[in-house]
Each structure stands twice: as C-alpha cells, then as structure tokens.
Amino acid sequence: MAELRLYNTLTRRVEPFVPRTPGRATMYTCGPTVYDYTHIGHLRPALVSDVLARWLRRLGYSVLYISNFTDIDDRIIERAQREGVGYRDVAERYIADYLENMRVLGIDQVDRYVRATDHIPQIIRMIEALVERGFAYPLDGDVYFDVTRDPDYGKLSGRSLDQMMAGARVKVDERKRNPMDFALWKAAKPGEPAWPSPWGPGRPGWHIECSAMTLEYLGSGLDIHAGGDDLIFPHHENEIAQSECFTGEAPFARYWLHNAMVQINEEKMSKSLGNIVALRDLVRRYPAPVLRMFILSTHYRKPLNYSEEALEEARRAWERLANAREAVAAALRAAPPAGGPQGAAGAPDGAAPQPAAQGAEELARAAEEARAAFAAAMNEDLNTPLALAALFDLARAANSALVAPGARGASPEALRAALAAFDELGGVLGLWTGATAAPARDGIADRLVEILVRLRSEARAARDWSLADRIRDDLASVGVVLEDLPQGTRWKWQA
C-alpha cells in the first residue's frame, strides 16, 4: 500500500498516515448547522473529505466515513420562531437541501449522516460521566466543562489557557468558574425545544454532539477528523478536551485535517456582508465537474477565492480535459478490431516506427506517467492541483498523438490505456460526475453519428458541399461537433 502523507493540525507537520487498524481508515467530518440553504463554504470541507475518502479507497483501505448535521441550535430555534414553525421543520428543510446538493455534485462517499437530536441519550451519558469525574459542573440547569481540569487544553490551536484567559474580553456568563468554560448542556428557555435530563429539561451544547457521535460510531482514537479551519478553536479544541477526559485515552483523533476558508472576491464570506453564494444557485449554472474543478484547483489548506471569472476559468479547464478524454474515446471507437489491419499504427519488424506507432507508444507512456504523477501528488497531503496537472499532461499527450499523421490507426491498446487513466484518475476527483463533454449516449446513437460523418466525408470527396454542410448543421443541432483534420473528421458530443 502506497504511503499517504497528510498535514496534521495537531502536530503541525506533514506525516505518514498510519491508521489505528492496518488497512482500515475511520473518518469524521463536521457537517453544517442546518438553519439556512447550503452555500459554497459548506462545499469545500465536504468535497475535500469526499476526495480523501475516494483516494483512501483507491489505495486499498476499508473506509468508514461519518458526517453529521447539527439539527438543534440557537439559530435553528430563532428561525423556527420567526417563521412560526417547529425546529424540525427548519432542520429537515435544510438537510434536504444539503443532501440534494451533495447528490448533484457527486459527493457520495459518506457512509452515514448522523444527527444530534438522534443521540440525546449518548450525549447525556457522556455529560454525566464528565460531571462524576470532576471535569464538568452543573449550574442552574446548565452544565459546563471546566477547562482548567484538562492540562492539555489548547494543544490543537496552540494556545495556552493563560493566553486564552488574558484574551477573553468579557465573561459571557458571570456564573462560570472560568471565562473559557463551555456549555455541555443548556437549560431550556420558555418556548424552546427540550429533552429531559438529570439537570432538568434542556438541550445539548454544540461541541458535545460531535464527540458523542464520533465515539458512538468510530470509537476513541479515530483516524481522521476533518472540517474547516474556522472550527479549530473552539469547536475542535473542545471536542478533544471533553472526549479525552471522558475516555481517559489520547489522542481522540490521530489526524486533524482542516481546509482553509472560501472568500468571495477576496473578502470573507459572511451573512453580514451579504455575500453568501448558495449552492442551489450554482448547480443550476455550472455542471458538477466544473464546481469540483474550481474547488480542487487550489490546495485545500490555502484560502480559495470565489469569483465568476474563476468559475469560468474552471469551466474552460474542465472542458479541455473532457474534450481530450472524449477524443481518445472516439478514436478508440473508430479503431480497427483486434487482429485487424493496423495501417499506419503498425510497422514491419525491423522497420523504423511510423508516426502513428510512435505516437501510440508516447501515449501509452504518458498514461503511465500520469498515473505515477497523480499518485505522488495525492499521497503528498492531497495535492489536488498537482494531481490535476498530471491529467492535463495526459490530455496534451493525447491531443498530440491524435493529430499525428496516420493517428486514426493508432494502437487500440494505447488508446485504452489513456482512456482508463482518464477515467480512473478523473474519477478519484469526480471530474466525470453528472456531466462530461460527451454526455452519455447509447451505442446506437454513436454508430448513427459515425455513419453520418462517413456520408459527409463522401459528400466532401464528391465536392457536394451543400450536402456536407447540411449534415454538419443537422449534427450540430443535436449536439454533435465536427472537427475536420488533415487525417479525417473527428466528432464529439457537445457539453
């Protein structure tokens, strides 16, 4: 199994991935708080984790991947009260929106989505244990975690407790022992949803839900915990503290993977600035692979700047890849059957290689090199920009091979190798999800197009330009694009 190296926020270095159980990887990614429509900021952690899970599975790992919905929260309650509906109505509406966007975008590696409100008993048991062991204290129906009881508090963010205390501008709740203590359980307020507990009716705090659900499904010492870098403090810091104090084991998670934030035209994305970009609007305007290309063209640990220009650039880049892939597929469809005449692709024993044969060798070699470069990039902290560069190198090699003299007789083996590389490597990144430059058509449609292309070539040879132009225009009207080259006419389905 190839060595995967990941940047670990906990250790602040790139290090070899060594899972708790050889050959098996466990993952947890913090999902959204569902009080509004899914936006592009939610897409980045979901997509990074999706690609990581795909790559782990490609490397041969058995993967168990869990993600969550925070379906009870102040903002959910406020929205429900404002609309005069139940909190579940709000949560279900936006969970459905999130899942639909994930479906359209081909983000399909999550084995199970879990919800906070489905795990109230587990949350209560965990809080009870923390209180019993002196790590937490009840206070008028609330329960707080005492950060001073955890000597390692701050190890993920690199902040000492003294620094945090000095930086605390106000005591949000004067009743707390320390300003940095955080809520594990919140006493119910009038009109709010609540669950019974040993401390009275209430609901869980934000941080405890992820710990309880992670421990329930993945156990202590899970392999990878992922999310946006805005969660490092306080959310993930607090998860570590309460989980390790609860289990008495460290680490709670072996690797912490954090993606940088999405900016909008170089500004922070926020509701207060009114620059939130909803995914449901984007997926109507851009095919799923274009949005994936846009996200993956920047390394996950670097800030990503959203702009219409960047999206259009991603569209053009993806089309170059998709067109190259389709050109290889079209050449393979037109290639002679095994054992048939090879034409210019073959050369008698002892003879100098002909241009097409040489091009086929170069194409086969380019496919092998693309695989090696792609794997090296992905294994070095999920470097998707370099992985995409490997695919573009293959596209250039394919385009060169297919325009070489006599390329129509190119080796089917080389074409199959190139097409397999496009499909497998692009598949890891989800670049053929939902749409390609060659939308799925059945074999009969392809054969009918090829018949018409041949008839047009015969019309051109007979100088019947009117018929040739009519065939070209009719094919264009149903989404078939023709390209006349010195060695013949090449066609493709238009995206």
Long-range contacts (C-beta under 8 A, 24 or more apart in sequence): 1-59, 1-60, 1-61, 2-59, 2-375, 2-379, 3-379, 4-55, 4-56, 4-59, 4-378, 4-379, 5-379, 5-380, 5-381, 6-224, 6-255, 6-257, 6-381, 6-382, 7-257, 7-301, 7-381, 8-254, 8-255, 8-256, 8-257, 9-156, 9-229, 9-232, 9-256, 9-257, 9-258, 10-155, 10-156, 10-251, 10-253, 10-255, 10-256, 12-158, 14-380, 14-381, 17-223, 17-255, 18-254, 19-61, 19-223, 19-254, 20-221, 20-222, 20-223, 20-254, 23-60, 23-61, 23-62, 24-61, 24-62, 24-63, 24-64, 25-56, 25-61, 25-62, 25-63, 25-64, 25-223, 25-224, 26-63, 26-64, 26-65, 26-218, 26-219, 26-222, 26-223, 26-224, 27-52, 27-53, 27-56, 27-63, 27-64, 27-65, 27-66, 27-222, 27-223, 27-224, 27-225, 27-226, 28-65, 28-66, 28-67, 28-68, 28-210, 28-213, 28-214, 28-218, 28-222, 28-224, 28-225, 28-226, 28-253, 29-65, 29-66, 29-67, 29-110, 29-225, 29-226, 29-227, 30-67, 30-68, 30-210, 30-226, 30-227, 30-228, 30-231, 30-235, 30-236, 31-67, 31-68, 31-69, 31-70, 31-98, 31-113, 32-69, 32-70, 32-94, 32-98, 33-69, 33-70, 33-73, 33-75, 33-76, 34-69, 34-70, 34-71, 34-76, 34-90, 34-91, 34-93, 34-94, 34-95, 34-98, 35-73, 35-75, 35-76, 35-78, 35-79, 35-90, 35-91, 35-94, 36-75, 36-79, 36-94, 36-271, 37-94, 37-97, 37-278, 37-279, 37-280, 38-94, 38-97, 38-98, 38-101, 38-278, 38-279, 38-280, 39-269, 39-276, 39-277, 39-278, 39-279, 40-262, 40-269, 40-277, 40-278, 40-279, 40-282, 40-306, 41-228, 41-261, 41-262, 41-269, 41-276, 42-98, 42-279, 43-101, 43-105, 43-262, 43-279, 43-291, 43-295, 44-228, 44-259, 44-261, 44-262, 44-295, 44-300, 44-304, 45-226, 45-227, 45-228, 45-259, 46-102, 46-107, 47-105, 47-107, 47-292, 47-295, 47-296, 47-430, 48-226, 48-257, 48-259, 48-295, 48-300, 48-382, 49-109, 49-226, 49-257, 50-106, 50-107, 50-108, 50-109, 50-110, 50-430, 51-296, 51-382, 51-384, 51-428, 51-429, 51-430, 52-224, 52-226, 52-257, 52-382, 53-109, 53-110, 54-109, 54-427, 54-428, 54-429, 54-430, 55-378, 55-382, 55-428, 57-109, 58-428, 63-109, 63-111, 64-111, 64-217, 64-218, 65-109, 65-110, 65-111, 65-112, 66-110, 66-111, 66-112, 66-113, 66-114, 66-213, 66-214, 66-217, 66-218, 67-110, 67-112, 67-113, 67-114, 68-113, 68-114, 68-115, 68-116, 68-209, 68-210, 68-213, 69-95, 69-98, 69-113, 69-114, 69-115, 69-116, 70-116, 70-206, 70-209, 71-95, 71-115, 71-116, 71-117, 72-116, 72-117, 72-193, 72-203, 72-204, 73-206, 77-192, 77-193, 81-191, 86-193, 87-193, 91-115, 91-117, 97-280, 100-280, 101-279, 101-280, 101-283, 104-283, 104-288, 104-434, 105-279, 105-283, 105-288, 105-291, 105-292, 105-430, 105-433, 105-434, 106-288, 106-292, 106-430, 106-433, 106-434, 107-430, 112-217, 114-213, 114-217, 116-204, 116-209, 116-213, 119-209, 119-212, 119-213, 119-216, 120-195, 120-204, 122-212, 122-213, 122-215, 122-216, 123-204, 123-208, 123-209, 123-212, 124-185, 124-195, 124-197, 124-198, 126-208, 126-211, 126-212, 126-215, 126-242, 126-246, 127-184, 127-185, 127-197, 127-208, 128-198, 129-246, 130-184, 130-242, 130-245, 130-246, 133-245, 135-242, 135-245, 135-246, 136-184, 136-242, 137-177, 138-199, 139-175, 139-176, 140-175, 140-187, 141-187, 141-188, 141-199, 141-200, 141-201, 141-202, 142-183, 142-185, 142-186, 142-187, 142-199, 142-202, 143-183, 143-184, 143-185, 143-199, 144-176, 144-177, 144-181, 144-182, 144-183, 144-184, 145-181, 145-182, 145-183, 145-184, 145-238, 145-241, 145-242, 145-245, 146-177, 146-178, 146-181, 147-178, 147-180, 147-181, 147-182, 147-241, 148-177, 148-178, 149-245, 150-241, 150-244, 150-245, 152-240, 152-241, 152-244, 152-250, 153-180, 153-237, 153-241, 154-237, 155-240, 156-232, 156-233, 156-236, 156-237, 156-240, 156-256, 157-232, 157-233, 157-237, 159-233, 182-207, 182-234, 182-238, 184-208, 184-242, 206-235, 207-234, 207-235, 207-238, 207-239, 207-242, 208-242, 210-235, 210-239, 211-239, 211-242, 211-243, 211-246, 211-252, 214-239, 214-243, 214-252, 214-253, 215-243, 215-246, 215-247, 220-247, 220-249, 220-252, 221-249, 221-251, 221-252, 221-253, 221-254, 222-252, 222-253, 222-254, 223-253, 223-254, 223-255, 224-253, 224-254, 224-255, 224-256, 224-257, 225-252, 225-253, 225-255, 225-256, 225-257, 226-256, 226-257, 226-258, 226-259, 227-257, 227-258, 227-259, 228-258, 228-259, 228-260, 228-261, 229-258, 229-259, 229-260, 229-261, 230-261, 231-258, 232-256, 232-258, 257-300, 258-301, 259-300, 259-301, 260-300, 260-301, 260-302, 260-303, 260-304, 261-303, 261-304, 262-303, 262-304, 262-305, 262-306, 263-303, 263-304, 263-305, 263-306, 264-305, 264-306, 264-307, 265-305, 265-306, 265-307, 266-305, 269-306, 277-306, 286-311, 286-315, 287-318, 287-434, 287-435, 287-495, 288-430, 288-433, 288-434, 288-435, 289-318, 289-322, 289-430, 289-431, 289-432, 289-433, 289-434, 289-435, 289-436, 290-314, 290-315, 290-318, 292-429, 292-430, 292-431, 292-433, 293-317, 293-318, 293-388, 293-429, 293-431, 296-384, 296-385, 296-387, 296-388, 296-429, 297-384, 297-385, 297-388, 298-385, 299-381, 299-382, 299-383, 299-384, 299-385, 300-382, 300-384, 301-381, 317-388, 317-392, 318-431, 319-437, 319-495, 320-392, 320-395, 321-391, 321-392, 321-395, 321-422, 321-426, 321-431, 322-431, 322-432, 322-436, 322-437, 322-438, 322-495, 323-437, 323-492, 324-394, 324-395, 324-396, 324-398, 324-399, 324-422, 325-395, 325-398, 325-419, 325-422, 325-423, 325-426, 325-432, 325-436, 325-437, 325-438, 326-436, 326-437, 326-438, 326-492, 326-493, 327-398, 327-399, 327-402, 327-490, 327-492, 328-398, 328-402, 328-415, 328-418, 328-419, 328-422, 329-419, 329-438, 330-490, 330-491, 330-492, 331-402, 331-407, 331-408, 331-410, 331-415, 331-490, 332-412, 332-415, 332-416, 332-419, 333-446, 333-450, 334-408, 334-450, 335-409, 335-410, 335-411, 335-412, 335-415, 336-409, 336-412, 338-412, 342-409, 342-411, 343-406, 343-408, 343-409, 344-405, 344-406, 344-407, 344-408, 344-409, 345-406, 345-409, 345-410, 345-411, 346-409, 354-406, 355-404, 355-405, 355-406, 355-407, 356-404, 356-405, 356-406, 356-407, 356-408, 356-409, 356-410, 357-411, 358-404, 359-400, 359-401, 359-402, 359-404, 359-407, 359-410, 360-401, 360-410, 360-411, 360-413, 360-414, 360-415, 361-411, 361-414, 362-397, 362-400, 362-401, 363-397, 363-398, 363-401, 363-410, 363-411, 363-414, 363-415, 363-417, 363-418, 364-411, 364-413, 364-414, 364-417, 364-418, 366-393, 366-394, 366-397, 366-398, 366-401, 366-418, 367-394, 367-397, 367-414, 367-417, 367-418, 367-420, 367-421, 368-417, 369-393, 369-394, 370-394, 370-421, 370-425, 371-421, 371-424, 371-425, 374-425, 374-428, 378-428, 384-429, 387-425, 387-428, 387-429, 388-429, 390-425, 391-422, 391-425, 391-426, 391-431, 394-418, 394-421, 394-422, 394-425, 402-490, 403-485, 403-487, 405-486, 405-487, 406-487, 407-487, 408-487, 408-488, 435-495, 436-495, 437-492, 437-493, 437-494, 437-495, 438-492, 438-493, 439-479, 439-493, 439-495, 441-493, 449-475, 449-480, 449-491, 450-491, 453-482, 453-489, 453-491, 456-482, 456-489, 457-488, 457-489
